[in-house]
Amino acid sequence: MFAYLVRRILYAIPILIGVNLITFALFFVVNTPEDMARMQLGMKRVTPEAIQHWKEEHGYDKALFYDPLAQGSAAVTDTIFFAKSVSMFVLDFGRADDGRDIRHEIRMRMGPSLAIALPVFLVGLAFYVSFALLLTLFRATYVDFTGVILCVAAMSISGLFYIIGGQYLLSKLLRLVPISGFGDGVETLKFLLLPVLIGIVGGVGASTRWYRTIFLEEIGRDYVRTARSKGLSEAVVLRRHVLRNALIPILTGTVASIPLLFLGSLITESFFSIPGLGSYTIDAIRSQDFSVVRSMVFLGAFLYIVGLILTDIAYTAADPRIRLE
């Protein structure tokens, strides 16, 4: 087990290096520091002196990869790549264009993102699996047929419809919850109810259909017929046998998404004015703060790899027949 984890971590290093190189090339080779300066200062009537001053302020006046004029190791370390990209491997993201420390902002905004994403993940997972088991129990009946139609209809509706419709109905007309914003302490709950509810409703279609497909595939296995022959009820067979043996494909989609919960939801946080990482990324894109965007891309790749490793570890807990050797 330990040797397997070491191998997976070693495999992750070249992947992160590749993501870092590609991201650096997109932001500093395709889109040069001069282009960044012009976008920040304005495309018209920008003097070379103003561009040079902006580059010096943000550390973009150095060589990209190698400085032939520098002495010793400074030829490599005193470059944009070393200062802006290599430091990310120790989670040092530097400063944003407005001067704020990016790592500090990520740490402060991680809480609001988790406050929305974690309830949506946990409550949604329990609801989707339970609903899928119900449709499987009443398969090939009007209950199953109606449920599938509702799931397809839910999948066909844009997530923006749920957000705007929920804000209009529950906030503007019924005035049950605030339309947007974020608070401290207990006051936070009233701001989280609507985005959490919308997050759960928005994913019910695709998730329920996926889990239903998994359960229907398991329901035809030999071990299910053996359990029925022992006199077990259909509900007991689904709960004790089908659900347990369907954990492997379920874990594939759920455990891998756990680290990504830290990144928040771009659309939901923007519409509800939640000060999380999702809205932080959207604001960085709008203001063309490339330092923040690059940091979030790297952090997303890092967390996704962590999720894949956690998925492999969870396999052994779900199915003892699997050995990570």
N, C-alpha and C positions, 0 to 999 in steps of 0.2 A: 504493500500500500504506500509506504513512504517513498520507495523508489519510483512508483508510478507518479506520485505528486511532483517529485523532483523533475521527472521527464516532462510532464505537462508544463511546469513553470519554465523549463528551459526552452520548450517549444514556443512559449508565449513571447519570449524575449525578441526573436527575429520578427514576429508579427508586429509587436509594438514598434520596433525599429522601422519596419516598412511603413506603418501608418504614419509615424513621425516624419519620415522622409517625404512621403507623398504629400502630407499636409504642408510641410515646409516648402516644397516645390510649388504647390498651388498658390501659397500666400506670398512667396518671396521671389520666385522665378517667373511664373506666369504673371503675377501681380507684383510688380517691383515696389520697393520702398518709395520711389518717386511717385508712382501711381497712388499709393496710400496717402502720401502727403497732399497731393492734389485733391483727392476726394475729401480729406479732412478740412483743408483750407479753402476749398472752392475751386472749381475747374477754370474759372475765368480770372484773369488779372492776378495770377500768382507769380511772384518774382522768384528767381533762382535762390536768392538769399533767404526768402521765407521758407522755401522747401528744405534748404540745407539746415536752417535753424530748427525746423520741426523734426528732421531726421536726427539731429544731435540730441534733442530733448528726449526722444524715445529710444535712443540707442540703435538707430538704423543707419548710422553713418559709417559703420564698419564694413569689412569685407564679408561676403556671404559664408564661404567655407574655409578659405585659406588666405592669409595676409602675407604676401612675400616680403613685405617691408619690415615685418615684426621680427624680433629676435627670439630664438628658442621656442618653447612651448606656446608663447604668446601668439605665434603665427596661426595656431589652431584655436586656442582658448579665447583670444580676443577677436571673435567673429560673431556674426549674427546667429549662425546656426548653434554655436556652443552656448551663447547667452540665452537664446529664445527657445531652443528645442531640446538640447541635451539635459537641461535642468529639469525638464518635465518628468524624467525618469525617477527623480526623487521628489516628485509632486511639488516642485517649486515652479509656479506658473508666472512668476514675475508680477508686473503691474499693468493695469489696464491703461488705456490712453488718457483716462481722466485722473490717473495717479493712484487709484485705489489698489490695494493688494488683492490679487485675484484669489489666492488661496483663502484669505480671510473672508472674502465675499462668498466663496463656495461653502465654507464652514458655517457661515451665518444663514445662508439660504437653503441649506440642506434640510433643516427642520421643517419649514413650511412645505417643502416638496413632499417630504415623508408623511406629513400630517394629512395630505390628500391621497397620495399614492398607496400608502400602507392599508388604510381602511378599504379602499377600492379593491386592492389585491386580495385581501383576506375575506372580506364579506362577499366580494364578487366570485371568488373561487368556490366558496361554500354554496352560494346560490346557483352558480352555473352547473356544478357537479350534481347537486340535488335535483335541479330541473331536468338535467339530461337523464338521470336515473329514473325520474318519473315518466318521461317520454319513453324510455326503454321498457319500463314495466308495462306500460299500456301501448306497446308497439303495435302497428297495423290497426289501430283503432282511431276513432274520431279525436280522442285526446292527443294522440301522437300527431295526427294529421294537422290539427289546429295549431299545436305547438310549433311544428315545422314551418307552417305558414307565417306565424308571428315572428319566428326567428329570421326567416328570409326577409320579411318586411322591415324588421329592425336593422338588418344588415344593409338594406338598400337606402336607408335614410342617413344623410350626412350627420357627422357629429356636431356640426355647427347648429343644426336644427334643434338638437336636444338642448344645447347651451342657451340659445336665444329663446326657444320655447319655454324652457324651465325658468329663465329669468323673467320672462313676461308673465307667465302664469303664477308662479309661486312667489315672486318678489313684487312685481308691479301690481297685479290684480288682487291676489290674496294677501299680500304683505306678510307672509309667514317667515321669510328669511331675508337678510340683506341681499341686495342685487350684486354687490361686489365688496371687496375690501378684506382686511385681515386684522385680527385683534390679538390681545395678550391674555393668557390664562384661560379661564372659563369662557370668556367672551369669544374665544376663537371658535368654539363649537358651532355657534350660530352662523359663522361665515363658512364653515366647512360642510354643513349639511347638504347644501344644494350642489356644489361641485362633486362631492362624493356620490350623491344619488345619481347625478348625470353620468358620472364615470361608470357606475355599475350598470345603469340602463343602456348606455351606449355600447357596452361589450357583451350584452346578453345574447345577441343573435349569433355572432360568429363563434363565441366560446361554447355556447350550449350545443350548437350543431356539431362542433368538433368533438366534444365529449360524448355526445350521442353516437357518433360514428364509431368511436373507440369501443363503447359499451356494446353496440350491436355486433361488432366484429368478435368480441369476447363471448357473446351470448351463445354462439354456435360451436364453441369448443367442446371437446370430449369431457373435460372435467366438469362442465356445467351439466351435461346430461347425466353424469355419474351422481352429482349432488342432487339433481331432481329425483333420480331413482331411489335415493335414500329417504325420500319423503319430505324434503325441505321445501318450504314455500318459496314462491318466486321472489318475494321481497328479501327473504333471507339469503337466497342464492345471489341476488344482485349485490347485497351489502357485504356479505362475507367472502364471496368468491370472485365475482366479476370486478367489483371495485378494487379489490386488492391486486388482482392480476393486471388491471389496467393502469396501475400506478406508474409503470415505466414510461409510457408515452405521455402521461399527464405531467410527470416530473420534468420531461424534456422541455416542455413549454413554460412551466411555472418556475422552477428553480433558476433557470437561466435568465429569467426576467427580474429576479429579485434585486441584483445589483443595479439594474437600470432604473429601479424605483427612485434612486437617489437623484436622477437627472430631472425628474419631474415631467410634467406635461406642458408642452409649448403652448398649445391652443387654450387649454383650460386655465392655466395660470394667467395668461394674458387677458382673457375675457373677464376673469373674476378678480383681477388685480392682486394676485397672490404673490408675495415677494419671494418666490422660489427660484430654483435654477432654470426652470423652463422660461419664465418671464425674463430672467437675467440673460439668457441666450438670445431671446427675441429682441430685447433692447440693444444687445451688442450688435446684432445684425442690422438693425435699423440705423444705429449710430456708426456703423462700419468700424467697430472696435475689433480689429482682427486678432488682437492678443487674447481676448476673451473667447472668441469663436474657436481659435486653434486649441485653447486649453480645454474647452468643452468637448471638442472632437476627440482629443487624446484621452480625456477622462472617460468618455463613453466607450472607446475601444478597450481601455483597461478594465472597466467594470464588466463589459461583456465577456471578456476572457475569464475573469473571475467567476462569472456565472456559469460558464461551461465547465470549469473545474468543479464547482459545487454540484453541478448536475451529475457528473460522473461519480462523485462521492455518494450522492443520494441514491444512486442505482443500487449500491451494495446494501443499503438499509432497506430498500423496498423489495429486493429480490436477493436472498442469500446465495442463490446459485451463481450470481455474477461475482467474479473475483477480479479485482483490478491488479493483474499481474502481467 
